[in-house]
């Protein structure tokens, strides 16, 4: 399962915030109709991205919606992830062009929710699933106590490991964070060749895996107080988590200190990896006879990254949200479409096709093999990036890549964290 693309640059983030700010600033405009103003029948346009949503689910949504709303139709329009933010920025600003329901990557959602592009779904939360919905997704789409998007499906990262190498080194699957760090170091020491072998593959720019160590130590990337967001990396808890990351960088990883986490199957298939943290869909890459290493993939086991308390550590959760466009003139019908997409019937189809469902109560439908269990365990305590209005700008500035790369190269953690906070602070609030 793919982790949804984040915004690629500060300029793009600024474009999204500026253009959509106008959309959010005219909430009293007559073009945004209340439920009572919604037409009784309409063609509801639903934007779904890529091919992740199975055809069975699409067919069920269209037929069920049209059966339950005589005279109305539902049209699914598939969008591509590349260029999605620009396209949404334009479409969501215009009532005449806006889709009614949109899928959006979970790390992209805060930019649009903060800009007022989505309708308030707070009153519908209870009927949509309430506490059964993946909490990290709900939190990431909530601004000032109001929720503007709901989870669609998720994809969790977990640890892939070479079962043969652990056995050869006399090591067991770790059950706590300290055991995980010790196991990663021991794996590297037990495999001196190749020289770039990683007990835990951890490229220097990989903040998306690195943040798990910050969260596990009780720290955070940024925090909000009275509506104002500030960087939190220099807190004692965050520094402690970053120091754990540095220990892994310097003692357990042979990956490039200035490298990124792209294409993890390449070093794995080259025999350079003992353990790595990656989304579940990477298993498909390992088994691909053209791009992977099916024979080596037979020696792969998985487990959820363990936390300090022995429970799964908080990992960055990928996936998608769904939302109703604020400019849609069909608010009531759009909400009915969203309700169907979060229904048990629809989410069951998603789960049976390997997608982590939006509801915790349905995760058992993923199966009971090791990969399903690791997915469920990882999702149980997963988190999202801060719901700060300017988070896209933070990502675009690459401050986190620079921070973790400098830490990987042995820099002073506390000083680097304080510098990163200083850089983020003017960006976080948009």
SULBEL-V739452 format. One record per helix or strand of 2 or more residues. SS is the DSSP state (alpha for helix, beta for strand). FROM is the first residue (numbers start at 1). LEN is the number of residues. Records with the same first field share a line. If there is no record, write none. Layout:
SS: FROM-LEN  FROM-LEN
This chain:
alpha: 10-16  35-3  55-14  84-8  109-6  122-7  130-3  135-6  163-6  177-14  207-10  236-16  264-6  282-6  294-4  331-11  344-9  360-7  370-10  391-7  399-10  413-16
beta: 43-7  73-7  101-5  142-2  146-2  150-6  157-6  222-4  228-4  275-5  300-4  318-8  356-2
